[in-house]
Amino acid sequence: MSPIYEFDDVRVDPSAFRATKAGKPVALEPKAFEVLLFLVENPGRLVEKKELLEKVWPDAVVTESAMTRVIADLRKALGDAAREARYIETVPTKGYRFIAEVRKAADAARISETPASPVSAPTRRRLSLRFAWLALAVVVVAVLLLGIRVTRREPSPAAPSTRAPTQARQITESLGLDSYPSFSPDGAQIAYSSDRGGRFEIYVRQLAAGGREIQITSDGQDNLHPAWSPDGREIAYVSRGRPGIWLMPALGGTPRRLTDFGSRPAWSPDGTTLVFQSSGPTDLSASAPAAAPPSSLFLVPASGGTPLPLTRPGSPEGGHGAPRFSPDGKTIVFATWALNEGEIWSVSRPDGFLKRVFPHDRTGPAVAFGYEPVYSPRGDRIYFAATSGSWMNAGLWTARVPSSAKEPWGMPERVAFAGSSSLRQIAISPRDGATLAYAALTSTSNVLSLTVASGSAAPAGDSRPLTWATGCRNSFPAFSPDGSRIAFVSCRAGASTDVWVMDMDGRNARPLTDDPAGMGIPSWLPDGERIAFLSARDGAKALWSVRLADRSEKRLLPLDVEVSSARLSPDGTLLTFTSRTPAGLLGVWVAPLNGGAPRQVTTGREGAGYACWSPDGKFLAVELLRGPDMHVAIVPAAGGESTILTREKGLSWPNGWSPDGERIVFAGQRDGIWNLYWVSRRGGPEHRLTNDANRHSFVRYPAWSPRGDQIVYEHSETTGNIWLMDLPR
């Protein structure tokens, strides 16, 4: 019989898979319990990170950030702290040491009332996995059954009432990211993408009890977005490694290439045509839009041929993505995104008539951001994922489809609330429309710090977290002018997005704002005592500031154009921001803070945006779109031609400069994996700073300390599984 371990007022019973503190149960996730158990079984010695990963996650590809999150959750549950550890001591760059005195209790004092059989480590791992999925299923079902309500902005007799879904059940169990479900025509199978083997491949799972699962791609090319043909013979999908739309026999076989660009394929009801978006797969995070500008929609014959445009960039505004056919094949619904605003549109075939279904709601009481619409099999309703307020408050919505082009769409009604998860990538069983499949995505996002050598900018050790939160997003870190403090934005589920501040080592974190309108990227004013941010108070965007000493706020500059990524120049006299050009592309503008007309500093011939100032305020580093790739470029703040600095394929998103102005740090996606890099402002090779190998995590918004020895950035990891939900009739 396994011994009971005791330390302080905590008792750990391995056989019962249970822990108590002061006689009360401690709520621990299964992996957190396994970590605790391994540490108390090895008190006093250094447990290296690699050893802990091998013992607790032996059959999974898991990053150190996942382990760090579990340690943070474990400390929180036990009332421990990283900086003043009583139980779990962090050994920087190495691992962890359990420092409390551990005692073995007598069997008679076992926490469990019923004696349990000895459980081996492998068995315990299997039980932990089953327990994890069972616990998650219970939580989600509880949310769906108890928290679901129908929400309307105003009474509408045309919008029929709905009732709550009756059941939700999980059908995949990987520890990574399972995504993009697609039903077979008979509704008996689901195709989906998973990175359980390290890279994304396409799997097909039978839904009947005891049904088997097969992997139909195994080429290591990161395959995503499966879509089952109406006759059930083929599955269309997208390959990152070999760009374009591919068709594969539904039971596996040799794929054939249909296009050499695009993603998100969807079949026409008769199976003769596919619609897809022109941009490829980029961001897999829980809050990612389907497509960014200048993505548009194309049609291509399933038998092969030249893709033909269905929409054109800029009409409607934003990137066009996630298209789906109506059951009669005459209309296609799709999502748009630009400058953090998402809408749902429809386009008719063959006349190309565009109609806005739901606009972005700038006041935020209902649908604030629509994703991935899909028709019901009867064509009388659409369902779509959407946020309401915070991006983490994602749920399932529905609306009645009008019977004619002149009739308005029904008002949206919320069917299900996803809680702290994001309900995304929905599909509906085509035969009866009774079941909806979706990916339930969870992101853990925190601000991390990387020490770098001031001279060479080489990393000096591993990154360490400055925030430890779960269930929220901590992002947009920005150093104060003296480098002693960091402003950042924190977005918690069910709450507003607010500006916070902390010391450079993560201590003394506190909120500075509390407003449901939400906040944009923070910028420090030169005095180091005020922080500027973009906010839509009273439905109008403006640049505001908040004073650290007393949290008093002041409006600095009203903005009568749609803007994003607004940042102050180092001397506090100019504001740069991203907005749309007349051609529908993104561009960069600069405006005087004391008033005056904004001037565009990028040429407008190519999409460019999300600028950050050089330390002397003379240049801006920008993201510049060229073909399918995004590059780091610099442009004079006074305007002029852009100079591209990066040459590698993929995405390169700059966000900060070294204090001497010689290097630009950026988030780069290479071969589907995000890491931090820097590049000289004079060009040349790019230099990698981090070594993440996880395909379902990302880094964003790196900021270089004015002291030159520290880079802080957002690190987020998205995990998820496929669920099924019974829809109301």
N, C-alpha and C positions, 0 to 999 in steps of 0.2 A: 504494500500500500504506500503511495507517495506521501512523503512527509508534508506537514503544514509548516510554512515559513512565517515567522513573525519578525517585525522590526517596528520600533516605536509603538504606535497603537494600530498598526496595519497587520492583517492576517491574510495570507495567500494560500489558497487550497487548490493545488493543481488538479486533483481528481474531480473536484466539483466545478473546476474552471470558474472560480469565484474569488473575489477579494473583498474584504471589509475594512473600514477605518472607523475606529471608535465604536465598533459593533454595528455600523451601518454599511450596506452594500456600496461598493465603489463602482460607478458606471464606467466600464472600460470596453472599448472595441476589442474584438478578439486578438488582433495583432498587438495592441497595446498590452493586453494581458500576457501574451507570449513573450514580449520584450521584457516585461517586469519579471516574469518567472525565470527567464534565462539570466537576468542580472542578479536576482537574489540567490540563484543556484551557484553564482560565481562572485561572491562578495569580495570586495577589496582588490580585485585584480583589474587591469585594463582590458576591457573588451573592445577590440578594434572594430571599426565600422564594417570592414569586409567580413569578419567573423559573424557579426550580428546579422548582417544581410543573409549570409549563407545558412544560419541556423533558423531564422524566423521566416525568411522568404526563399526556401531552397529551390522551388520550382517556378519562380517568376522572375521577370526582368523588372527590377525595381531600382529607382534612383536613390541616392543618399537623401535627397530632399523629402522623399516619402518617409524614410526612416526618421529624419529630423522632425517631421510633423507628428509622427507617432510618439516620439520622445516628448515633444511639447505637450501633446494631449495627456500623456501619462503624468508628467509633472503637474499639470493643472489639476488633474483628478486627485492627486495625492497631496496637493497643497505645497508642492516643492517649487523652487525657483532656480533658474540656471545660474544666476550670478551669486546667489547665497544658498548653494545647494546643501540640503540636509540628507538627501537620499541618493540622487543621481548626479554625479560630477561629470562635467564635460572636460575631456582632455583635448585641447584644440588640435585640429587636423588629424587626430588619431582615433578617438572613440569615446567610450564612456566607462566610468568606474562607479560601482555601487558602494557608497561610503558609510551607510548606516550599519549598525551591528545587527546581524541576522541570527535569529534563534530558530531551532526546529521544535515545534510543539508536539505534544503527545497526540496519538491518533484519537484518543477519547475526546479530545477537544476539537475535533474536526468541525469545520464550519457547516459542512453539509450534514443534514440530519440522517440521511441514508448513506451507509458506507458505499463507496464506489470502487469498482475494479480498477487496478492499476492501468494507466493509459500511457502507451508509448508515445514518443515524440512525433512519429509520423501520423499515428492515429489522432493525437491531439491537434496536429495541423489540419487534418481532414475535418475534425469536429469544429475547429475554429472557423474554417471556411463556410461550413454548412450553417454554423451559428450566425456568422456575419450576414450571409444572404437572407437567412430567415429573419434576423433582426431588422435588416433594411426593408424587407418586404412588409413586415408588420408596420414599420414607421410610415412607409409610403401609402399603404392601404389605409392606415388611420388618417393620414392627411387627406387622401382622396375622399374618404367616406365622411369625415367630420368637418374638414375645412373647405369643402367645395361649395361654392355658391354661384348663382347666376348674377352677373353685374351688367347693368344697363346705364347708359348716360342719360337717357330720357325715355319716357314711355313710348312704345311703338307697337301698335296693334299688328303690324306686319311681321313682327319678330315673334315666332312661336316660343313658348316656354320649353325649357329643357329640364331633364332630371339628371341627377348625378350618376356618373358611371358606377356600376355595381361591383366591379372587381378589377384589381390590378395585380399582375403577376410577373415575376422576373423570369426571363428565359435564357439569359447568358450570365456567366459567372467569372469572367476573367478579371484579374486585378488591374489590367491596363484600361484601354479604351475600346469598347465595342460601339459601333455607330452605323448610321445610315441603313436602317432596316427597309426591306422591300418584300412584299408578299408575292408568293406565287399566284397564278390566276385562280387556282381553286382554294386559296387561303390556307392550305395545309402546310406550307413551308415558308420560312423566312430566309432571305439572303441578307447578309450584313458584312461589314468590314471590321477587322480586329487586328490589333498589334500584339496579340498574346505571344507570338513567336519572335518579337523584336521589330519586325516590319509589318505593315498593313497588308493583309491578304483577304480574299473573299471566301466566306463560309456559307454553307446552306444547312439549316437546321429544320428537321421535321418537328411539327408542333404537337403531334399526338403523344400521349404518355408513352415513355420509353423509346421515342423516336430517335433516330441516329442523326449524326452531324457529319458532313464531309467538307473538306477544304478543297475548293475548286481552282484556286490559283496558288502558285508556290514559286513564283519567279523572283521574289525579293525586290519588286519594283514599286512597292507602296501603292497598292490598289485600293481604291475608294469608290464611293457613290454607286453601289450596285442598283440596277433597275431591271426587273423581270419583264420579259416580253409578254404580250397578251396571250400568245399561244403556248407559253410555258417552255419553249424550246431553247431560248437564249437569255443570257443576262448581260446587259450592257454595264460597263464600269469604266473608271478612269484610272490611268496609271501616272503616278508622279515621275517615275524613272523613265518612262517612254511616253511623253505627253500625248494626250488626245483621248478620244472615245474608242473603246474596244468592245467587241462582242465575243462572248464565250458560250459554248454549249452549257446548258444548265447543270449537267452532271460532270462538267469538266471536259477538257480537251484542248485543242489548239485554237487560240484566239485569233481574230482577224481585226485589223485596224480600220476604223471607220473614218476618223478624222485625226489630224495631227495637232489639234488644239481643243481647248474647252473642257468643261466638267459638268456635273449635275445633269446627266441625260435623263430624259423621260419619254416614254413611248406614246404614240397616238393610239387610240382605242383599236384601230384596225391593224396595228402593227407594221404599217408601211413607212412610218416616219418617226424620227426622234427630234425633240427639241432640246437644246442645251445652252448653257451660258458660255460666253467666249473666254472668260478668265478661268485659269486653272485653280486647283485646290491650294489654299494657302494656310489660313489660320484655322486650327481645329479646337480652339478654346470654346468654353461654354457661351461666351457672349459674342462670338464672331458672326458678322453678317454673311449672307450667302455670297455676295460679290461687291467689290469696290469699283468705282469708276476707273476706266471707261468700259466696263463689261457690258455686253449687249447679248441678245438672244439670236440663235441661229436654228434653222431646220436642215435636216439632212435625211435622204432616203435610207432606209434600213438596208437596202441592197447595195448601197454605196453611191457615191457621186459627190458633186461639189456642194458644200454647205451654202445655204442661202440666208441672208439676214432677215430676221423677223422684226427686230427693233433696231434703232440706231442709237449710238452713244449720245447722251444728253437729252433724249426724248423717250420717256420722261427723265427728269434729272436723277443722277446717281447711277450706281452700278446695278445692272439687271441680273437677277439670278434665281435659282431654285424654281424653274418653270414646271408647271403641270397642266396636262390637257384636261378639258371637260369630257364627260362621258360621250358626248356626241361629236367630239373632235373639232368643234367649231371655235372654241375659245381656249385661251391659255392664261392662267393666273401666274403671277410671279412676284417676287419681292424686290424692292429697291433699297439702296443705302447710299447715303452721302452725308458727310459732316455729322456723324452720329445721329442721323435721322433715318428711320426706316418706314417704308410704306408698302402697301399691297396694291397691285395694278392688274388689269386684265387687257389682253389684246386679242382681237378677233381675226379669224382666218376666213377668206384670204385678203380682206380689205385692210388689215393692219390697224383697225380702229382701236384707240387706246381709251381706257376708262379707269380712273382712280377708284379703287374699292374702298380703302381706308387710308386717310392721311395720318401722318405722324401727329400725335396729340401733344402740342407744346405745353399745355396746361397740366397734363399728367393725370386726370382722374380715371382714365380708362385705358385704352390700348395706346401705349406709348411707343411701341416698337414691334412691328409685325415681321414674322419669319415664316418662310416655307409653307405657303398655302397648298391645300390639296382638296379636290372635289370629293363629295360623297358619291358612291356608285350610281345613285339616282340623279345626281346633278342638281339637287335642290338646295344643297348647302355646301359651304366650304368650311374646312377646319384649318386652323393655323396656330402655330406657336407664337406667343407674344409676351412681352414684358409689360408690366404696369407699375410705373415708378422705377424702383431700383432694378438694375439688370439681373439681379439674382432672384427677382420675384417673377419667374417665368411660368406661364401656365398654358392651358389649352383653351382656345376660343373658337367660336363658331358664328356663322351669319347666314341668313337666308339669301339665296341667289335670286336676283330679279328675273321675272319671266320675259321681259323685253328690255331692249337697250335704253328706253326712256324711263323705265321704272328704277327707283333708287335701290341700292343694296340694303338689306335689313341691318338693323343696328347690331353690333357685335355683342355676344353674350359669352361670359366665361363659363366653361364647362368644368375645368379642373385647375386647381392651384398646385404648383409643384413644390411649394415650400422652399427649402434652401437649395434644392437641385434646380437645374434648368431642363425643362421638358422641350426637346428639340427633335428635328429630323423625323417628322411624323409620316406614317403611311397607314392607309385604310384597306382592310380586306376587300378585294374587288367583287367578290361574289355576293355578299349580303350587307356589307358595310357595318357589321355588328362589332367589329374588333379594330382597334387602333393600336399600331405598334409605334414605339418611340424610343429614343435614347434619353435616359435620365443621366445628365451630366453634372458632375460636381467638380468645382475648381477650388484649389487651395492656393492663395496668392499672398505673398509676403515680400517685404523689402529685405534684400540681402546686401551684404557688404563684402567687397573684395579688396584686400590690401595689395597695392602695387608699388614697385620700386620707382621712386620719383624720377630717376635718371633714364632708365631703360623702359619704363612702363610695363615691365614683366610682372606677372602675378607672383606674390610672395605668400603662398599658402592657399588654402581652400576658402571658398565663400562661407560666410556665417550669417545667420538670420538676425535682423534687427527687430523685426516684428514676428510674433508667434501665433497669430490669430488663425482660426478656422471659421468657415462659413462667411467669409467676407473677402473683399479685394483691397489690398493695400498697394498703391501704385503712385506713379508720377513723383518720385523723390526729387528734391531740389535742395542744394546746399545753400546756407546763408553766406553772405559775402566773406565772412571770416572763416567759414568751414566748420564752425562749432556746432551748428544745428542743422536739422534736416526737416523741411516741410514735405508732407506727402498727403495724398488723398486716400481716404478710407471709405469703402462702400460696404455697408452691412445689410444682410438680408432683412427686408421689412423696414429699413431706415433710409435716411437720406445719405447722399454722398457729401462728405464734409472734409474740410482741410484740418489736418493735424500737424503737430510739430513734436520733435523729439531731439535729444542730444545726438551727436554724431555716432555714439556707441549704442544707440537704441534706448537709453534710459530716459525716464521722465516724459514719456509719450502722453500727449493730452490733446483733446479736440479744441479747435479755435472757432469753428462755425457750427451752426445747427439750424439748417434751413431746408425745407423739402424741395426747393428748386434745384439743389445739387450744385456741385462745384466743378470747375475745370482745372487745368494744369496750374499749380502754384508757381509764382515767380516772386523772388525777394526784391523789395525796394532797396536802394543803395544804403539806407541807414541801418539795415539789418533788424529793424524793429517792426516792420510791416510786411505783409505778404499779399500780393495781388493774385486775383483769380477771376475766371470768367463764370458768370452765373446768370440765369434767366429769372431774376426776381420779377414778380408781377407780370410774367409772360413776355418780358422784353430783355434781351441779352445786353449785358454791360460788363465792363471791367470794374471790379470792386477791390477793396483792400480791407484787411483786418489787422488790428494792432495786437501784438502779442501780450502787452502788459495788461490790457483791460478787455480784449476781445471786441472793442468798438469797431464798427464797420463804416466804410465810406465809399460812395460810388465815384470812380475815377473817370470813366469815359463811357458814354452810351454808344452802342453799336447798332446801326440800323440795317446791317447786312448779316446774312447767315455766316457765322465764323466758327472756326474750331482751332484748337492748339494755339491759343493766344499766349504770347510771352513778352515780358518786358525786356528791353535792352539793358545791358549792365549799368548804364548811367541813369536808367529810369525815365528817359525822355521819349522813347519810341516803343511802339507795340508792333510785333509781327503776328500775323495770323494766316490761316488757310481758309480760302473760300473758293467758290466755283467761278470759272471763267465763262464768258458767253458761249464757248464751244462745249460746255458741259464737263470740262476737265477741272482738276484741282490746280490752284495757283497760290502763290505766296504774295502777301501784301505787307506794307509797312505804313503805320499811321502815327503822327505826332500825338503824344499823350495830352498836350495842351489844346488839342483841337486841330482841325484841318483835314483835307481830303486824303483818304488812303491812296497810296500809289502801288501798283503791281510791280514787283521786282523780278519775277520770272517772266519768261518770254511768252508763255501760253501755247507754244507749239507742241510741248510735251507736258504730260501731267506731272506736277511737282507740288510738294506740300510738307507740312509738319516741320517747320524750320526751328533751328536753335542758334543762338547768337554766339559768335566768337568772343573771347574775353575782351577784346578791344572794341567790339561793336561794329567793326567794319565789314564783316562777312556773315553770311548765314549758311549753315549746313542744312541741306534739304534732302528729302526722298525724291528721286527723279525716276519716272516710269519710262522704260525703253523696251518695247516688245513685251515679253512675259516677265521680265526681270525688273527689280527695283534697285537703284544704285544710290550710293552716297555721292552727293555733288555739293559744290560750294558756289555761291553767287554773291556778288557785291551787294551790301545792304542798300546801296544807292541805285541798284538795278543793273542789269547787263546779262551777258551770256553765262550759262552755267558750265562749270568744269567738273566732269565726272571723275571720281577718284577710285571707285571699285570696278573690277572687271569680272568677278566671279558670277556665275549663274545663281539665281535665287533671289532672296529678298534681303535688302540692307536698309535698316531704319535708324538713322543717326539721331542722337539726342543730347550729346554733350561734347565739350572740348577740354583738352588738357589746359591747365592754367597758363602755360606759355603759348597757347594757341597753335601748337605745332601738330597736334594729333586730334582726331575725331573718334569718339567711341560710339559704337552702334550695335544694335541687335541684328544678327545675321542668320538667315535660314539657309543652310547648305545641306543638300541631299535630304531634305525633310526634317532636319534637326536644327534647333535654335541654340546659338551661343553668343557670347559677347566677343566683339572684335574691336580693334582700332586700326586706323589707316592714317598715314601722314597727309597733311593738307596739300602736300606737293605730289601726291600719288604714290605709286609703288605697291609692294605686296601688302596684303592685309595680315594682321597679327591676331591670333585667337587668344582670348583671355580665360575662357572657361571651357570645361570639357564634359558638358552634358551629352548623354547619348540616348536620352529618352525622347521618343517620337510623339508623346502626348503631353509634353511640357513646353513652355516657351519662356523667353526672357524679353523684357521690354524696358524702355526709358532709362538707359544708363546715364548717370550724372557723375562727373569728375569733380572731386573736391578741390577747392581753391588751394589747398595745401599740397595737392599733387600726389598724395599717398593712398588715396581711397576712392573707389568707384562703388556707388550704390545703384541698385536696379531692382525692378520687379521680377520675381520668379514665380511662375504659376504652373501648376500641374493639374491637368484635366483627366479625370477617370470617369467611366460610365459603363452601363450595361443596357441591354435591350429589354424592354418591358412591353407587356400587352395590357390593354385596357378595354373592357366592354363598354361600348358606347350606348347612350340612351336611344331608345326607339321612338 
